[in-house]
């Protein structure tokens, strides 16, 4: 009975966290410490920080993985799955509804006029994300080289598989160059504990969906949902760095390469997501629902799209963190993994820079837009004002001017 009461109290804390977690992964971490360490002592601060470190090592949504891993430690698999649903569904539902509403309103001049200043605000947020991550990551000639190479590869090749390949190459290069030589011969028996069948299933889902999407005729009603799920699942496997990397990858693939939606639709959704609490990755619900709308699917198809987006992008990371938590104590000791992160993060910075360049081109920048973008960047960089307030200010500016 006491165990059930403890789980209900934990889920209540998850609910509080879900509706107050503004500001991205760094702000989320301070709230996790408050709700689950200081207020209720479900876990020690050291254990929570180690879970967060694990989430930073793995691809996928860091805040989601940390919260799910915490729930797993408190109450096992069942509690972790319920926690996952409580965390992702509210913001995903709002973003799906926003996509459906945008599809009905985007032809009205009044609506687009009100939203016109959101675009430079969003660009300022992306620029701040690139600067903030770059300041932490770009500290060596190798990191600058990898970031520059990622920019060039993104702008020149324009292929969705550039991203996972570049991330893998960046991690391999930095691991090979930076890892001390003696580490090559140490702890090679660590991975003997891994269930290889689970790894086969993990990547097999991606390959199966990619093959299925290629085989099914594009005129089939099942084609787009399968292709969307494959797109999001693939990006969920290979996205390192959280939401600030997710946005440029999604823009390049969905707007620039595949033309599922246009730049204005994309940036309006990104701006709305910045004003909401919860996981940044819920933005994919909006992208998927808008894509379904643009290809002629009705309201029910758009609801399906919202579900496909949020599950596709989150499942790889959640499965991975639950898979690795049991032997994380050994994994965190391997320097080769630690040293690969500098290359992965450098490539991620390159993706964000390339996305900023691609975002500016279709929007165009007049003097007022440049001023708004610079002010947004300055406020985020030099004050404690958060992105949601700036988004609301951008909407107000469009309404009154």
Residue pairs with C-beta under 8 A, 6 or more apart in sequence:
3 75
6 74
6 75
7 74
7 75
7 79
9 40
10 36
10 40
10 42
10 71
10 74
10 75
10 79
10 83
11 79
11 82
11 83
11 86
13 35
13 36
13 39
13 40
13 42
14 67
14 71
14 83
14 86
14 87
15 86
16 35
17 28
17 31
17 32
17 35
17 67
17 87
18 86
18 87
18 90
18 91
18 277
18 278
19 90
19 277
19 278
20 31
20 277
21 27
21 28
21 31
21 63
21 277
21 278
22 276
22 277
22 386
22 388
23 386
23 387
23 388
24 63
24 242
24 243
24 244
24 280
24 387
25 62
25 63
25 242
25 243
25 280
27 386
28 63
28 66
29 52
29 63
29 66
32 48
32 52
32 63
32 66
32 67
32 70
33 45
33 48
36 42
36 43
36 48
36 70
37 43
37 44
37 45
37 48
42 70
42 74
43 51
43 70
43 73
43 74
47 73
48 66
48 70
50 328
50 332
51 65
51 66
51 69
51 70
51 73
51 325
52 62
52 66
53 332
54 65
54 66
54 69
54 321
54 324
54 325
54 328
54 331
54 332
55 62
55 63
55 65
55 66
55 69
55 321
56 62
56 341
57 331
57 332
57 337
57 338
57 341
58 65
58 317
58 320
58 321
58 324
59 236
59 237
59 238
59 239
59 240
59 316
59 317
59 320
60 236
60 237
60 239
60 314
60 316
60 317
60 318
60 320
60 321
61 242
61 243
61 279
61 280
61 281
61 313
61 314
61 317
62 242
63 242
63 279
63 280
64 84
64 87
64 88
64 279
64 281
64 314
64 317
64 318
65 317
65 318
65 320
65 321
67 83
67 84
67 87
68 80
68 83
68 84
68 87
68 318
68 321
68 322
69 80
69 321
69 322
69 325
70 83
71 79
71 80
71 82
71 83
71 84
72 79
72 80
72 322
72 325
73 325
77 322
80 322
84 314
84 318
87 278
87 279
88 278
88 279
88 281
88 282
88 310
88 314
89 310
90 278
91 273
91 276
91 277
91 278
91 279
91 282
91 285
92 282
92 285
92 306
92 307
92 309
92 310
93 285
93 306
94 276
94 282
95 269
95 272
95 273
95 276
95 282
95 283
95 285
95 286
95 289
95 306
96 285
96 286
96 289
96 302
96 303
96 305
96 306
96 307
98 269
98 272
98 286
99 269
99 285
99 286
99 287
99 289
99 290
99 293
99 302
99 305
99 306
100 289
100 293
100 299
100 302
100 303
102 265
102 268
102 269
102 290
103 290
103 293
103 302
105 111
106 112
106 264
106 265
112 264
113 398
114 395
114 398
114 399
115 268
115 271
115 395
115 398
116 398
117 369
117 372
117 394
117 395
117 397
117 398
117 401
118 267
118 268
118 271
118 391
118 394
118 395
118 398
119 264
119 267
119 268
119 271
119 363
119 369
120 363
120 365
120 368
120 369
120 370
120 372
120 373
120 376
120 394
121 271
121 372
121 373
121 376
121 390
121 391
121 393
121 394
122 267
122 270
122 271
122 274
122 359
122 391
123 267
123 356
123 359
123 360
123 363
123 373
123 376
124 372
124 373
124 374
124 375
124 376
124 377
124 380
124 390
125 274
125 376
125 380
125 387
125 390
126 244
126 247
126 248
126 352
126 355
126 356
126 359
127 356
127 373
127 377
128 376
128 377
128 380
128 381
129 244
129 247
129 352
130 244
130 349
130 352
130 353
130 356
131 377
131 381
132 244
132 381
133 241
133 244
133 345
133 348
133 349
133 352
134 147
134 349
134 352
134 353
136 345
137 143
137 147
137 342
137 345
137 346
137 348
137 349
138 144
138 147
138 346
138 349
140 342
142 173
142 174
142 177
142 178
142 342
142 343
142 346
143 174
143 342
143 343
143 345
143 346
144 346
146 170
146 173
146 174
146 343
146 346
146 347
146 350
147 346
147 347
147 349
147 350
147 353
148 350
149 166
149 347
149 350
150 166
150 170
150 346
150 347
150 348
150 349
150 350
150 351
150 354
151 350
151 351
151 353
151 354
151 357
153 162
153 166
153 350
154 162
154 163
154 166
154 252
154 350
154 351
154 354
154 355
154 358
155 354
155 357
155 358
158 252
158 256
158 257
159 257
160 231
160 234
160 252
160 253
160 257
160 258
163 235
163 238
163 249
163 252
163 253
163 351
164 234
164 237
164 238
166 347
166 350
166 351
167 238
167 240
167 344
167 347
167 348
168 238
169 347
170 343
170 344
170 346
170 347
171 340
171 341
171 343
171 344
172 340
172 343
173 343
174 339
174 340
174 341
174 342
174 343
174 344
174 346
175 336
175 337
175 339
175 340
175 343
178 339
178 342
179 335
179 336
179 339
180 335
183 334
183 335
183 336
184 336
187 330
187 333
187 334
190 327
190 330
190 331
190 334
193 327
193 330
194 327
195 323
198 323
202 316
202 319
202 320
202 323
203 237
205 233
206 230
206 233
206 234
206 237
209 226
209 229
209 230
209 233
210 230
210 234
212 226
212 230
213 223
213 226
213 227
213 230
216 222
216 223
216 226
217 223
224 291
224 292
224 295
224 297
225 292
225 301
225 304
225 305
225 308
228 288
228 291
228 292
228 305
228 308
228 309
228 312
229 308
229 311
229 312
230 312
231 253
231 254
231 312
232 284
232 288
232 308
232 309
232 311
232 312
232 313
233 312
233 313
233 315
233 316
235 246
235 249
235 250
235 253
235 313
236 312
236 313
236 314
236 315
236 316
236 317
237 316
239 245
239 246
239 249
239 313
240 341
240 344
240 345
240 348
241 344
241 345
241 348
242 280
243 279
243 280
243 281
243 283
244 280
244 352
245 348
245 351
245 352
246 280
246 281
246 283
246 284
246 313
247 270
247 280
247 283
247 352
247 355
248 351
248 352
248 354
248 355
248 356
248 358
249 351
249 355
250 266
250 283
250 284
250 287
251 263
251 266
251 355
251 358
251 359
252 351
252 354
252 355
252 358
254 260
254 261
254 266
254 287
254 291
255 261
255 262
255 263
255 266
255 358
255 362
256 358
260 287
260 290
260 291
260 294
260 295
261 287
261 290
261 291
261 294
262 362
263 359
263 362
263 363
264 363
265 290
266 287
267 359
267 363
269 283
269 286
269 287
269 290
270 283
271 391
271 394
272 286
272 391
273 280
273 282
273 283
273 286
274 387
274 388
274 390
274 391
275 387
275 388
275 391
275 392
276 282
276 388
279 314
281 310
281 313
281 314
282 310
284 309
284 310
284 312
284 313
285 305
285 306
285 307
285 309
285 310
286 306
286 309
287 309
288 305
288 306
288 308
288 309
288 312
289 302
289 303
289 305
289 306
289 309
290 302
290 305
291 305
292 301
292 302
292 304
292 305
293 301
293 302
293 305
297 304
297 305
324 331
331 337
363 369
365 373
372 394
372 397
376 390
379 385
379 390
380 387
380 390
